[in-house]
Amino acid sequence: MEKIKHSVGRGGVNTPRDIVIVQRLLNRHQTSSGALLAVNRIMDGHTLSRLLRSFSSGS
């Protein structure tokens, strides 16, 4: 398993490599029937929103 090397999210380092890892993990652990995130190496609004929801919900 690949490891995240830098901070990801609002104010994070957000390297493309780390963003891909986070996007894949968020897609793998999605609990709703919504659309999967695009794995696009970009910390876009969809990725940031899903990331924030993941940590605020206690999942």
N, C-alpha and C positions, 0 to 999 in steps of 0.2 A: 504494500500500500504506500502511495506517495504521501509525503508529509508537507504540510503547509509551512513555509519558511518565514513568511512575513505577515504582518497584520493585513486583514482584509475587511473592507467595509468603509463607512463614512470616516474620513480622516486617516485611513490606513495606507500602507505602502501600495497595496493593490497591484502586485506584479501579475502579468497575464497568466503565468503558470499557476500561481496560487488561486487566482480567480476561477480557472478551469476546474481545479480540484474542488473548490467550494460549490461551484455550479453542479458538478456531477454528484456530490454528496447531497445537496439539497434536492436534486431530482430523485435520487435513490430513496430518500426518506420523506417524500411528499405524502401527506396523509389525505389530502382532498382530491377530488376528481378534476381539478383545474389543469390547465396546460403546463407542460414541463418548461423549465427555463431553457432558453437557447444557450448552448455551451459555446460562447463567442469570445471569451477572453476579455470581456468588458464588464466593469462594475457599473452596470446600467441600473435604472430605477427598478426594474423587475427583480433583479438579483438582490439589490439592497433591501427592497421591501420584504422579500421572502426570507432573507437572512435575519432581518429585525424581527419578523413574526416568529421565526423559529426559536429565537432566544427569549422573546417576551412571553411565549405560551408555555414555557417550561418543558418543551418537547426534547 
